[in-house]
Structures are given as C-alpha cells and as structure tokens.
C-alpha cells in the first residue's frame, strides 16, 4: 500500500522566542524541517513527503528539501493546524489511495522504527497513533479548585506521526470542517465520528520541541548519538 | 500560623539508573536532598524541615542537613510514599497546629515565591497545591485503542509542595490508611473526603527530576543562573 507523509511545519512557534518559524530553526546545523523530512524519508515505507510551511517560506523550504533522498513537495499552510493538514492532503497526487502519515516538524528525532510501527498499524486498523504514558499526577480543575484526581492508567499523551487510510482521514476532515470543529490532532477528527484508532507505543525521544530548553535537550541527544 | 515542611526523600529513583537513592545524587555539587531542604528553608514562612529518607541513609542525611539555616529533623521513611509522609507527620512536635507542606526532594529548583504562594493559599483555604497546564494532547486509552480526546483545559499536572492545615491532612491520612487506599499525592487523600483543595500556578522550573536527562536539564538551569 503506497504510503506518503505530510510534514506540518507551518507553526510560528511563539514559545521558542525566535524570529523565524519554528521549523526553520537550526538543530545541530540542520533545520527542524530538514531533520524531520529526512527522518520520515528514511523509513522504507514512505515513498514521498509533502511539507506544509508558512506561505512566506515556501521558496526557502523548496531549497532545503531539494537534497532529500525521496520526492518532497512543498506547499503553503494555513492559519490553524487543520488548515495546513488540509493543504497537505490537497497536494497528494489525484487517485492516491494509500496510507497517509501526518507528522510535526517539531518532532525531528522520530525513529524509523516508530514511523514503520505507525504505518503497519494504520494499514492494519485504518488509523493509528503513537502514545506515551503520563508521568505526572493529573488533576481535574475548575474555578481555581481541584475537582479530583484522574486515573492516569487510562490516559496517555498523543505523539505524531499519526497514520490513516486516506479515505478515512479525508472523510473525517470534511466532516470536521463542515461542522466547524477545531481538532487538536488528526486522530480527534476520526474519534468524533466513532472511527477506531489504534495506538502504538511512542517514545520519549520523539518529544515535541516547543521551548529553547527542548531544543537544547535535542542538541544533547544528537551529540550523545555521535559519541561526542 | 507556624508552618513546617516534610521533605520526601525516601524514593529509590529506579529511572535514574543510579546505585544511590535519588535524593543522594549530586546536582552541580550538592545532593538533591540538600538543595531541596535549602530551597524550603529559604522561604520565610517555613520554620523547620522534616526530611524523610531511606532507613539505611538516615546518618548520612543528618550530616548533610546539619549546615541548614533552619532546624531539620531526619527520620526513616517507609515502603510507599504515603508511609514516608506518615513518618514525617509523626516527627512533628506534639501539639503542632499549623500548616504543613509536603515536598518532593526530586524538585530541588522550587522557588521561594512558589513555596510562599502555597503556604498563603493553604492558610487561607486549608489546602492548596501547585498545578501546571498540560502541553500534550491527552487521549483516553483502553484495549490498545483510543477512546477519545480529553478536554485538556479542564486538566492540570500536580506539583509539590502541597500545603495543608495539619488537622485536615492528618484526618485525611488516617482515613486513607483505615480504608486501605493508595494515594499518589497528598491532595488525593483530601479530595476523596470531599475536602476543598485550592490550586496555585506551578512552574516549569519546578520539574520533578526523574531521569538522567532531567538531571542534565537541571544542571543547565543552575549554570544559566550563575551566568556560566
């Protein structure tokens, strides 16, 4: 089954405190965009990548993605995450019928093994996402008061890449837009229609880089990989 | 109102992969135990500290705590967190009637401002804990499937120090032990009795140090403080 990846790189990344969009920040000499696109392209199942970037940065992104081993199309994203994902879906070749992965450019340390696990589970179940356990005690809050403690064994934090049969994701997205619903990830668009989504074990290394601290952490991880 | 702190330092800290209990690991030249005890003692409202450590490490902890500016009693902890907290409560002077804070030694970067905010809120409301927003998309999971997306605006992650009027905490603990209930934090013991617990804004700097990565992060924070 042909499998392609949409790389969401259109975020402003305000919490980084930088002047460039987050995907264009450098991590050990390469932008997050390049590192994430390479990580996806390194997975044998992925045949091509669609990178979705801010409209003002399409040309630069095309230059950066030229050297990738797999074909990479660059398109302009939209205001919200779901607008960008929709732009990515529209850039898939007409007649494409396989599995599509949606991945955050802010997770550049994703492993080949994790990408392939999501691909396999999405092919088998129609939809699959990586999740990791929650480390903290989680409280329900309201009006400045604690309303209770949540059983964290029944909760998990979602990561990307999230993988879907294209027909399921396209249908779920059409419905979310038609209903005016904001989804915080792609899985949520399917969940609200009652469509099954499988989970696979995510990885602490696949952390979303949100703050300068996160970027420093990723630099250390990459240095350790090199034995430096 | 007299206010004392119980410092929970009896954890083994398996995820650190070290041979010493976590509170005895070094962070920029001082153990987590010393740093946490100093952080609590630096808050003007705190008059004394009870440190609860593994039975085998009581003597070493007494040596480490000798140099503190505020009185510090060291006692042996128990198997579970709640056993250690109970040992700490038993070490408070008889007749003590004020507010007690319970703090994890694994959160050595807590600020004076946060300690004082918890003390003030606990004095006012009887019980208060610091919470921080959740950064990730949170899913309900079961049987390897995603059951739904949780509205994270109504959830928060609990931190320490957690502060309580002693009479309320003692009552809640008695009931938890009598009922054979395991509580993952002190607040939970009050919540299950329907006692109100206020929340105050926690801090990302007050992160619980669980892995070697967390320890490296804390070293960087301390170096940055020194302008190194």
Interface residues (C-beta under 8 A of the other chain):
Chain A: X129 X131 X134 X135 X136 X137 X138 X139 X140 X141 X142 X144 X145 X146 X148 X149 X150 X154 X155 X156 X157 X158 X159 X184 X185 X187 X188 X191 X196 X197 X198 X199 X204 X208 X210 X211 X213 X216 X217 X220
Chain B: X129 X131 X134 X135 X136 X137 X138 X139 X140 X141 X142 X144 X145 X146 X148 X149 X150 X154 X155 X156 X157 X158 X184 X185 X187 X188 X191 X196 X197 X198 X199 X204 X208 X210 X211 X213 X216 X217 X220
